[in-house]
Amino acid sequence: MKLFHPTYFPSIYQFALMMEDGKIEFEIFDNFQKQTYRNRCYIYGANGKQLLNVPIQKISGKKQLIKDVKIDYKSNWHSEHLKSLYSAYSSSPFFEYYIDDLKSIFENKEKFLLDLNIKIFYKIQDALELKIKFKKTSEYNTENVDYDFRYLVNAKAKLFIDFPKYTQVFDSKYNFISNLSILDLLFMEGPASVIYLDDILSLKNKV
């Protein structure tokens, strides 16, 4: 079984790998680390690659397991993220088709980051009409992991794949930007996103 970190609107490559076998496991007993996809994603905004970051409640001097991390709502980040999606993708072919179903992610204030990321996972796989079964880890395991993809939580992880291009809203200004959040692909390609994800898997298997 493949092991992943649950992330905030996963990258295209991570979602392709998650759908490959239809069964995955989410790591929930790791320590939270800053500047990873655990609480951030990248979309294609009017000024190029744009970061969306979910603020968390920090406990001074203490490490937190990802399952215990609480979201900080002192700022109006959830409304800002939604506004950013409208600004970036309102002219995309499938934005109106999916955005109403995604709004609840921003309107319902989840207490824990893990719950938010799991909810996102359900929403995206429903949008793509996929049935990916998952379970959560019961402890942090460093051994006996068949396929360990936890490294993908690092935004700087090196991927040795030449991602095929698809049309993006602002590609005439900044050219193609690969492996953004799955939202970029979903809003641009709609149901055909699954075909693109399959293409990614074919390329991965040739490396």
QUIZIBEL-V944997 format. One record per residue. N is the residue number from 1. RES is the residue in one letter. PHI is phi in degrees with one decimal (* if undefined). D_CENTER is the distance of its C-alpha to the mean C-alpha in Angstrom with 1 decimal. Layout:
n=N res=RES phi=PHI d_center=D_CENTER
n=N res=RES phi=PHI d_center=D_CENTER
//
This chain:
n=1 res=M phi=* d_center=19.4
n=2 res=K phi=-85.6 d_center=16.2
n=3 res=L phi=-111.0 d_center=14.9
n=4 res=F phi=-132.5 d_center=11.3
n=5 res=H phi=-86.9 d_center=10.0
n=6 res=P phi=-69.3 d_center=7.9
n=7 res=T phi=-125.5 d_center=5.1
n=8 res=Y phi=-82.3 d_center=4.5
n=9 res=F phi=45.4 d_center=2.6
n=10 res=P phi=-51.0 d_center=1.3
n=11 res=S phi=-66.5 d_center=4.6
n=12 res=I phi=-59.1 d_center=7.4
n=13 res=Y phi=-65.2 d_center=9.3
n=14 res=Q phi=-62.0 d_center=7.5
n=15 res=F phi=-67.5 d_center=7.3
n=16 res=A phi=-60.0 d_center=10.9
n=17 res=L phi=-67.0 d_center=12.0
n=18 res=M phi=-66.9 d_center=11.0
n=19 res=M phi=-87.3 d_center=13.0
n=20 res=E phi=-59.4 d_center=15.8
n=21 res=D phi=-106.8 d_center=18.0
n=22 res=G phi=80.2 d_center=16.8
n=23 res=K phi=-139.7 d_center=17.1
n=24 res=I phi=-141.7 d_center=14.9
n=25 res=E phi=-131.0 d_center=15.3
n=26 res=F phi=-102.1 d_center=13.1
n=27 res=E phi=-77.9 d_center=14.6
n=28 res=I phi=-123.8 d_center=15.7
n=29 res=F phi=-111.8 d_center=18.8
n=30 res=D phi=-84.5 d_center=17.7
n=31 res=N phi=-80.2 d_center=18.6
n=32 res=F phi=-63.8 d_center=16.2
n=33 res=Q phi=-126.9 d_center=16.0
n=34 res=K phi=-75.7 d_center=15.6
n=35 res=Q phi=58.9 d_center=13.8
n=36 res=T phi=-129.6 d_center=10.9
n=37 res=Y phi=-71.6 d_center=7.1
n=38 res=R phi=-54.7 d_center=8.4
n=39 res=N phi=-133.6 d_center=9.1
n=40 res=R phi=-151.7 d_center=8.0
n=41 res=C phi=-150.2 d_center=6.2
n=42 res=Y phi=-123.4 d_center=8.7
n=43 res=I phi=-118.7 d_center=10.3
n=44 res=Y phi=-104.8 d_center=13.8
n=45 res=G phi=-94.5 d_center=16.3
n=46 res=A phi=-65.4 d_center=20.1
n=47 res=N phi=-108.7 d_center=20.6
n=48 res=G phi=103.3 d_center=18.1
n=49 res=K phi=-65.3 d_center=14.8
n=50 res=Q phi=-122.6 d_center=13.9
n=51 res=L phi=-86.9 d_center=12.1
n=52 res=L phi=-116.1 d_center=10.9
n=53 res=N phi=-122.5 d_center=11.7
n=54 res=V phi=-95.5 d_center=12.3
n=55 res=P phi=-71.5 d_center=15.8
n=56 res=I phi=-121.3 d_center=16.9
n=57 res=Q phi=-79.3 d_center=20.5
n=58 res=K phi=-96.0 d_center=22.1
n=59 res=I phi=-109.2 d_center=24.9
n=60 res=S phi=-58.5 d_center=27.3
n=61 res=G phi=76.3 d_center=28.2
n=62 res=K phi=-125.6 d_center=26.3
n=63 res=K phi=-81.5 d_center=23.2
n=64 res=Q phi=-121.9 d_center=20.9
n=65 res=L phi=-71.0 d_center=19.2
n=66 res=I phi=-57.1 d_center=15.6
n=67 res=K phi=-69.2 d_center=17.0
n=68 res=D phi=-104.9 d_center=19.4
n=69 res=V phi=-73.6 d_center=17.4
n=70 res=K phi=-101.7 d_center=18.2
n=71 res=I phi=-82.5 d_center=16.7
n=72 res=D phi=-96.9 d_center=19.2
n=73 res=Y phi=-108.2 d_center=20.2
n=74 res=K phi=-64.1 d_center=23.1
n=75 res=S phi=-96.3 d_center=21.5
n=76 res=N phi=-94.3 d_center=20.4
n=77 res=W phi=-60.4 d_center=16.9
n=78 res=H phi=-64.8 d_center=15.5
n=79 res=S phi=-69.4 d_center=18.1
n=80 res=E phi=-66.4 d_center=17.4
n=81 res=H phi=-63.5 d_center=13.8
n=82 res=L phi=-63.9 d_center=15.1
n=83 res=K phi=-62.1 d_center=17.9
n=84 res=S phi=-64.3 d_center=15.8
n=85 res=L phi=-66.0 d_center=14.1
n=86 res=Y phi=-62.6 d_center=17.7
n=87 res=S phi=-64.2 d_center=19.0
n=88 res=A phi=-81.0 d_center=16.7
n=89 res=Y phi=-125.7 d_center=16.5
n=90 res=S phi=-59.6 d_center=19.5
n=91 res=S phi=-93.8 d_center=21.4
n=92 res=S phi=-74.4 d_center=18.9
n=93 res=P phi=-61.6 d_center=20.3
n=94 res=F phi=-118.3 d_center=18.1
n=95 res=F phi=-60.8 d_center=17.1
n=96 res=E phi=-64.7 d_center=19.9
n=97 res=Y phi=-70.7 d_center=19.2
n=98 res=Y phi=-109.6 d_center=15.8
n=99 res=I phi=-63.8 d_center=15.8
n=100 res=D phi=-62.2 d_center=18.3
n=101 res=D phi=-71.1 d_center=16.3
n=102 res=L phi=-87.5 d_center=13.3
n=103 res=K phi=-58.6 d_center=15.8
n=104 res=S phi=-61.3 d_center=16.3
n=105 res=I phi=-60.5 d_center=13.0
n=106 res=F phi=-93.1 d_center=14.6
n=107 res=E phi=-86.3 d_center=18.1
n=108 res=N phi=-94.4 d_center=18.2
n=109 res=K phi=-80.4 d_center=18.0
n=110 res=E phi=-67.0 d_center=16.5
n=111 res=K phi=-75.9 d_center=18.5
n=112 res=F phi=-108.6 d_center=16.2
n=113 res=L phi=-60.5 d_center=12.8
n=114 res=L phi=-59.3 d_center=12.4
n=115 res=D phi=-63.1 d_center=13.6
n=116 res=L phi=-61.9 d_center=11.2
n=117 res=N phi=-67.7 d_center=8.1
n=118 res=I phi=-67.7 d_center=10.3
n=119 res=K phi=-61.5 d_center=11.3
n=120 res=I phi=-60.8 d_center=8.0
n=121 res=F phi=-56.2 d_center=7.9
n=122 res=Y phi=-62.0 d_center=11.4
n=123 res=K phi=-62.7 d_center=11.2
n=124 res=I phi=-69.4 d_center=9.1
n=125 res=Q phi=-69.1 d_center=11.3
n=126 res=D phi=-66.0 d_center=14.3
n=127 res=A phi=-61.7 d_center=13.7
n=128 res=L phi=-92.1 d_center=13.8
n=129 res=E phi=56.3 d_center=16.7
n=130 res=L phi=-107.7 d_center=15.4
n=131 res=K phi=-128.9 d_center=16.8
n=132 res=I phi=-99.3 d_center=14.8
n=133 res=K phi=-86.0 d_center=16.8
n=134 res=F phi=-140.5 d_center=15.5
n=135 res=K phi=-136.5 d_center=17.4
n=136 res=K phi=-102.3 d_center=17.1
n=137 res=T phi=-66.4 d_center=19.0
n=138 res=S phi=-102.6 d_center=22.4
n=139 res=E phi=-165.1 d_center=22.8
n=140 res=Y phi=-82.3 d_center=21.5
n=141 res=N phi=-113.5 d_center=22.6
n=142 res=T phi=-105.0 d_center=23.4
n=143 res=E phi=-130.5 d_center=25.5
n=144 res=N phi=57.4 d_center=25.5
n=145 res=V phi=-103.7 d_center=21.9
n=146 res=D phi=-65.7 d_center=22.1
n=147 res=Y phi=-134.3 d_center=18.8
n=148 res=D phi=-99.4 d_center=17.1
n=149 res=F phi=-110.5 d_center=13.6
n=150 res=R phi=-65.0 d_center=13.0
n=151 res=Y phi=-63.1 d_center=13.8
n=152 res=L phi=-68.7 d_center=10.5
n=153 res=V phi=-68.9 d_center=9.3
n=154 res=N phi=-81.3 d_center=11.9
n=155 res=A phi=-63.8 d_center=11.0
n=156 res=K phi=-98.9 d_center=14.6
n=157 res=A phi=-61.2 d_center=14.5
n=158 res=K phi=-83.1 d_center=16.8
n=159 res=L phi=-118.3 d_center=15.9
n=160 res=F phi=-95.4 d_center=19.2
n=161 res=I phi=-134.5 d_center=18.2
n=162 res=D phi=-91.3 d_center=19.6
n=163 res=F phi=-64.2 d_center=16.9
n=164 res=P phi=-65.5 d_center=18.8
n=165 res=K phi=-83.6 d_center=19.0
n=166 res=Y phi=-135.2 d_center=18.3
n=167 res=T phi=-68.0 d_center=19.6
n=168 res=Q phi=-123.0 d_center=17.7
n=169 res=V phi=-55.7 d_center=19.2
n=170 res=F phi=-111.2 d_center=20.4
n=171 res=D phi=-68.4 d_center=20.9
n=172 res=S phi=-70.9 d_center=24.6
n=173 res=K phi=-94.9 d_center=24.4
n=174 res=Y phi=-124.5 d_center=22.0
n=175 res=N phi=66.9 d_center=21.7
n=176 res=F phi=-73.1 d_center=18.7
n=177 res=I phi=-115.3 d_center=15.6
n=178 res=S phi=-88.4 d_center=13.7
n=179 res=N phi=53.4 d_center=10.2
n=180 res=L phi=-77.8 d_center=8.6
n=181 res=S phi=-59.0 d_center=5.4
n=182 res=I phi=-55.4 d_center=6.1
n=183 res=L phi=-61.4 d_center=8.0
n=184 res=D phi=-60.1 d_center=10.4
n=185 res=L phi=-66.4 d_center=11.3
n=186 res=L phi=-60.7 d_center=11.7
n=187 res=F phi=-69.4 d_center=13.9
n=188 res=M phi=-88.8 d_center=15.9
n=189 res=E phi=-110.5 d_center=16.5
n=190 res=G phi=59.3 d_center=16.2
n=191 res=P phi=-58.6 d_center=17.4
n=192 res=A phi=-71.7 d_center=18.0
n=193 res=S phi=-56.6 d_center=14.4
n=194 res=V phi=-63.6 d_center=15.2
n=195 res=I phi=-64.1 d_center=18.0
n=196 res=Y phi=-62.7 d_center=16.0
n=197 res=L phi=-62.7 d_center=13.7
n=198 res=D phi=-62.7 d_center=17.1
n=199 res=D phi=-62.9 d_center=18.4
n=200 res=I phi=-60.8 d_center=15.8
n=201 res=L phi=-64.6 d_center=16.9
n=202 res=S phi=-63.3 d_center=20.5
n=203 res=L phi=-66.7 d_center=20.2
n=204 res=K phi=-61.3 d_center=18.7
n=205 res=N phi=-72.4 d_center=21.6
n=206 res=K phi=-90.6 d_center=24.1
n=207 res=V phi=-76.3 d_center=23.1
//
